[in-house]
């Protein structure tokens, strides 16, 4: 079996171990490293004879799928599938799976790190103190505040779980409402307008789709408290970045933390004390990478042995393969 592994930057340290495990099962693995995996023409050339494609952020869109006549299975080393043309894969009977929950703890911990860093101005205080200054500013506690979680899947639920440790009030918004989880985690589902109006902290953890592009726009920001903090650990295109940056410059919001951007890396970012940025690393910890790697290798093993892989997202294609 021919496998194309488009290695995400997080998996560079362990990609050889993963490839060795797959080859021990009888597969032949070609690896495109992070920079190579950004070259669509190289992907199309490399995938031509492959039956399986493993991808992180590399595109597996219609062009790539059409260039792979033998392709039968696409695996995403993560949760978000916005770089995979699921409908085109389904039309071809190609299975698509991801690894939901594998990085939920890492991403949720990052969200709380960002929330605390914003509330206590940790990056600004760090920079100033190292310069020999003795800075100060207005700080906030998380204790007793309201956190609004947009997207209540595995990551959103982890955020809610951690919020309990800070005795925070939890509001949630999402198309899929897991009422059992909400009850267990003391979260209340509300509409988006109410969440925007009432939350002191807003954490975006929903998947990107055509329906929620620029979900946080000028209209949404106008509804938020001037003391609110916004944290995005999902996808950059969920926020109209220019509108947000203008709001931060004008102190219309207290602050924002962005781990993701509509264009990655972003061309330029303003040097603002109320803006914290990081290079799409919320889900990147040694533990989460190891968990996702295990799921990925095991799902390839199942596929090679004609077993049903876990976390298949296009069940119609699964039925076509039965």
QUIHU-V615990 format. One record per pair of residues at least 6 apart in sequence whose ideal C-beta (glycine too) atoms are under 7 Angstrom apart, sorted by sequence separation. I is the first residue (numbers start at 1). J is the second residue. D is the distance in Angstrom with one decimal. If there is no record, write none. Layout:
I_J_D ; I_J_D
//
This chain:
23_29_5.7 ; 36_42_5.8 ; 37_43_6.8 ; 47_53_6.0 ; 65_71_6.4 ; 117_123_6.1 ; 129_135_6.9 ; 182_188_6.9 ; 206_212_6.6 ; 232_238_6.5 ; 247_253_5.1 ; 302_308_6.7 ; 303_309_5.4 ; 312_318_5.2 ; 22_29_5.2 ; 53_60_5.9 ; 89_96_5.1 ; 128_135_3.5 ; 149_156_4.5 ; 163_170_5.2 ; 182_189_6.0 ; 232_239_5.8 ; 302_309_4.8 ; 7_15_4.5 ; 76_84_6.2 ; 248_256_5.9 ; 269_277_5.9 ; 5_15_6.6 ; 19_29_4.3 ; 32_42_6.6 ; 74_84_5.9 ; 86_96_5.5 ; 125_135_5.6 ; 149_159_5.4 ; 160_170_4.9 ; 172_182_6.2 ; 299_309_4.0 ; 308_318_6.9 ; 32_43_6.7 ; 124_135_6.5 ; 149_160_6.1 ; 299_310_5.9 ; 19_31_6.0 ; 84_96_5.9 ; 160_172_7.0 ; 177_189_5.0 ; 244_256_6.0 ; 124_137_6.9 ; 5_19_6.3 ; 32_46_6.1 ; 60_74_5.4 ; 265_279_6.6 ; 43_58_6.1 ; 74_89_6.0 ; 81_96_6.9 ; 170_185_6.7 ; 172_187_4.7 ; 295_310_6.8 ; 15_31_5.9 ; 30_46_6.0 ; 43_59_6.9 ; 121_137_5.0 ; 147_163_5.1 ; 156_172_6.6 ; 170_186_6.2 ; 172_188_6.9 ; 173_189_6.9 ; 264_280_5.9 ; 47_64_6.2 ; 81_98_5.8 ; 170_187_4.0 ; 171_188_5.7 ; 172_189_5.2 ; 173_190_6.3 ; 50_68_6.0 ; 53_71_6.3 ; 121_139_6.2 ; 170_188_7.0 ; 173_191_6.8 ; 3_22_6.1 ; 40_59_5.7 ; 44_63_6.5 ; 48_67_6.2 ; 51_70_5.2 ; 55_74_6.9 ; 79_98_5.5 ; 120_139_5.0 ; 171_190_5.1 ; 173_192_5.0 ; 255_274_3.8 ; 256_275_5.7 ; 257_276_4.2 ; 258_277_5.2 ; 259_278_4.8 ; 38_58_6.9 ; 44_64_5.8 ; 47_67_6.0 ; 48_68_6.4 ; 50_70_6.4 ; 51_71_6.4 ; 52_72_6.9 ; 65_85_6.0 ; 74_94_6.1 ; 78_98_6.5 ; 79_99_6.7 ; 119_139_6.3 ; 152_172_4.4 ; 241_261_6.8 ; 254_274_6.5 ; 255_275_6.8 ; 260_280_5.3 ; 12_33_6.8 ; 37_58_3.8 ; 43_64_5.6 ; 47_68_4.4 ; 49_70_6.1 ; 50_71_6.2 ; 51_72_4.9 ; 52_73_4.7 ; 53_74_5.0 ; 54_75_4.8 ; 55_76_6.1 ; 56_77_4.8 ; 73_94_6.6 ; 78_99_6.2 ; 79_100_5.0 ; 119_140_4.3 ; 147_168_4.9 ; 149_170_6.7 ; 164_185_6.8 ; 241_262_5.9 ; 249_270_6.7 ; 259_280_5.8 ; 12_34_6.4 ; 51_73_6.8 ; 56_78_6.3 ; 72_94_5.8 ; 73_95_4.7 ; 74_96_4.8 ; 75_97_5.5 ; 76_98_4.2 ; 77_99_6.4 ; 146_168_6.7 ; 152_174_4.4 ; 164_186_6.5 ; 173_195_4.9 ; 216_238_6.4 ; 218_240_7.0 ; 221_243_6.4 ; 259_281_6.6 ; 40_63_6.7 ; 44_67_3.9 ; 54_77_6.4 ; 60_83_6.3 ; 62_85_4.9 ; 65_88_5.1 ; 71_94_5.5 ; 72_95_6.8 ; 76_99_7.0 ; 119_142_6.2 ; 143_166_5.5 ; 144_167_5.7 ; 145_168_5.6 ; 146_169_4.4 ; 147_170_5.7 ; 148_171_4.5 ; 149_172_4.9 ; 150_173_5.2 ; 151_174_5.3 ; 214_237_6.9 ; 215_238_5.0 ; 216_239_4.4 ; 217_240_4.5 ; 221_244_6.9 ; 230_253_6.3 ; 249_272_6.7 ; 259_282_4.5 ; 3_27_5.1 ; 5_29_5.6 ; 7_31_5.5 ; 40_64_6.8 ; 47_71_6.8 ; 59_83_5.3 ; 60_84_4.7 ; 61_85_4.6 ; 65_89_6.0 ; 79_103_7.0 ; 142_166_4.5 ; 143_167_5.7 ; 144_168_7.0 ; 157_181_5.3 ; 161_185_5.7 ; 171_195_4.9 ; 196_220_5.7 ; 213_237_5.6 ; 216_240_6.6 ; 236_260_4.3 ; 248_272_5.5 ; 1_26_6.9 ; 3_28_6.9 ; 5_30_7.0 ; 7_32_6.5 ; 9_34_4.5 ; 58_83_7.0 ; 60_85_6.7 ; 78_103_6.5 ; 146_171_6.3 ; 148_173_7.0 ; 152_177_7.0 ; 160_185_4.1 ; 200_225_6.8 ; 214_239_6.9 ; 218_243_4.9 ; 228_253_5.7 ; 229_254_5.4 ; 235_260_5.5 ; 236_261_3.9 ; 237_262_4.7 ; 245_270_5.9 ; 1_27_4.6 ; 2_28_5.5 ; 3_29_4.7 ; 4_30_5.5 ; 5_31_4.7 ; 6_32_5.0 ; 7_33_5.3 ; 8_34_6.4 ; 57_83_5.9 ; 62_88_4.7 ; 116_142_6.7 ; 142_168_6.2 ; 152_178_6.3 ; 197_223_5.4 ; 202_228_6.4 ; 208_234_6.9 ; 212_238_6.1 ; 214_240_4.4 ; 217_243_5.9 ; 221_247_5.1 ; 226_252_6.3 ; 228_254_6.1 ; 229_255_4.9 ; 230_256_4.3 ; 231_257_4.7 ; 232_258_5.1 ; 233_259_5.0 ; 234_260_6.4 ; 236_262_4.1 ; 248_274_5.4 ; 7_34_6.0 ; 65_92_6.5 ; 115_142_6.2 ; 160_187_4.9 ; 171_198_6.4 ; 196_223_4.2 ; 200_227_6.7 ; 204_231_6.9 ; 208_235_3.9 ; 226_253_6.7 ; 227_254_5.0 ; 229_256_6.7 ; 232_259_6.6 ; 233_260_7.0 ; 248_275_5.5 ; 4_32_6.9 ; 55_83_6.9 ; 157_185_6.2 ; 171_199_6.0 ; 196_224_5.2 ; 200_228_5.9 ; 201_229_5.0 ; 202_230_5.0 ; 203_231_4.8 ; 204_232_4.6 ; 205_233_6.1 ; 206_234_5.9 ; 216_244_6.8 ; 226_254_7.0 ; 232_260_5.7 ; 236_264_6.8 ; 65_94_6.9 ; 199_228_6.3 ; 202_231_6.9 ; 204_233_6.9 ; 205_234_5.3 ; 208_237_5.6 ; 224_253_6.3 ; 7_37_6.4 ; 193_223_6.2 ; 201_231_6.7 ; 203_233_6.9 ; 204_234_4.9 ; 208_238_5.9 ; 6_37_3.9 ; 221_252_6.6 ; 174_206_6.3 ; 221_253_6.7 ; 204_238_5.5 ; 6_43_6.6 ; 4_46_5.5 ; 4_47_4.9 ; 159_203_5.4 ; 11_56_6.5 ; 150_195_7.0 ; 4_50_4.4 ; 159_205_6.4 ; 2_49_5.2 ; 3_50_6.2 ; 108_155_5.8 ; 148_195_3.9 ; 2_50_4.4 ; 6_54_6.7 ; 8_56_2.5 ; 107_155_4.9 ; 111_159_5.5 ; 2_51_5.7 ; 3_52_4.4 ; 4_53_4.9 ; 5_54_4.6 ; 6_55_4.4 ; 8_57_5.8 ; 156_205_4.4 ; 233_282_4.4 ; 1_51_5.3 ; 6_56_6.5 ; 104_154_4.2 ; 108_158_3.5 ; 112_162_5.4 ; 155_205_4.3 ; 1_52_6.4 ; 3_54_6.6 ; 104_155_4.7 ; 108_159_4.7 ; 148_199_3.1 ; 6_58_3.5 ; 146_198_5.6 ; 147_199_6.3 ; 150_202_6.7 ; 153_205_7.0 ; 101_154_3.9 ; 105_158_5.9 ; 146_199_5.1 ; 151_204_6.7 ; 100_154_5.5 ; 104_158_4.7 ; 108_162_5.8 ; 146_200_5.0 ; 147_201_4.5 ; 148_202_4.7 ; 149_203_5.2 ; 150_204_4.9 ; 151_205_4.2 ; 145_200_4.1 ; 150_205_6.7 ; 151_206_2.7 ; 145_201_6.4 ; 147_203_6.4 ; 149_205_6.3 ; 150_206_5.2 ; 151_207_6.9 ; 11_77_6.2 ; 8_77_6.0 ; 151_234_6.6 ; 115_201_5.4 ; 111_203_5.1 ; 119_229_6.9 ; 118_229_4.8 ; 115_229_6.5 ; 115_231_6.0 ; 114_231_5.0 ; 111_231_5.4 ; 111_233_5.1 ; 110_233_5.9 ; 82_208_4.7 ; 107_233_5.2 ; 80_207_5.6 ; 80_208_6.7 ; 118_255_4.3 ; 118_257_5.7 ; 117_257_6.9 ; 114_257_3.5 ; 110_259_6.5 ; 124_273_4.4 ; 121_273_6.9 ; 82_235_6.4 ; 123_276_5.8 ; 80_235_6.3 ; 118_276_6.2 ; 117_276_5.7 ; 114_276_6.0 ; 110_282_3.9 ; 107_282_4.4 ; 106_282_6.6 ; 107_283_4.9 ; 106_283_5.0 ; 106_284_6.9 ; 106_285_4.3 ; 103_283_3.4 ; 106_287_6.9 ; 106_288_4.1 ; 105_288_6.9 ; 103_288_3.9 ; 102_288_6.0 ; 102_291_4.5 ; 103_292_6.5 ; 102_292_4.0 ; 99_292_4.5 ; 102_295_5.9 ; 99_295_4.5 ; 99_296_6.6 ; 97_299_5.8 ; 78_283_6.5 ; 100_311_5.9 ; 97_309_5.1 ; 99_311_6.4 ; 97_310_6.8 ; 98_311_5.6 ; 78_292_6.6 ; 95_309_6.6 ; 97_311_4.6 ; 77_292_5.3 ; 97_312_4.8 ; 98_313_6.3 ; 96_312_6.9 ; 97_313_6.4 ; 95_312_5.5 ; 96_313_5.3 ; 96_314_5.0 ; 77_296_5.7 ; 95_314_6.8 ; 75_296_5.5 ; 95_317_5.3 ; 94_317_6.0 ; 95_318_6.2 ; 75_299_6.0 ; 90_314_4.4 ; 93_317_5.2 ; 75_300_7.0 ; 89_314_6.4 ; 90_316_5.3 ; 95_321_6.6 ; 86_313_6.5 ; 90_317_4.7 ; 93_320_4.1 ; 86_314_5.5 ; 89_317_6.6 ; 93_321_6.2 ; 73_303_5.2 ; 81_313_6.5 ; 54_296_6.2 ; 52_300_6.3 ; 52_303_6.9 ; 10_284_4.4 ; 14_289_6.4 ; 18_293_5.4 ; 22_297_6.3 ; 21_297_5.0 ; 25_301_5.8 ; 27_304_6.9 ; 11_289_6.4 ; 18_296_6.9 ; 22_300_5.8 ; 10_289_5.5 ; 14_293_5.9 ; 18_297_5.9 ; 25_304_6.0 ; 11_293_7.0 ; 1_304_5.9
//
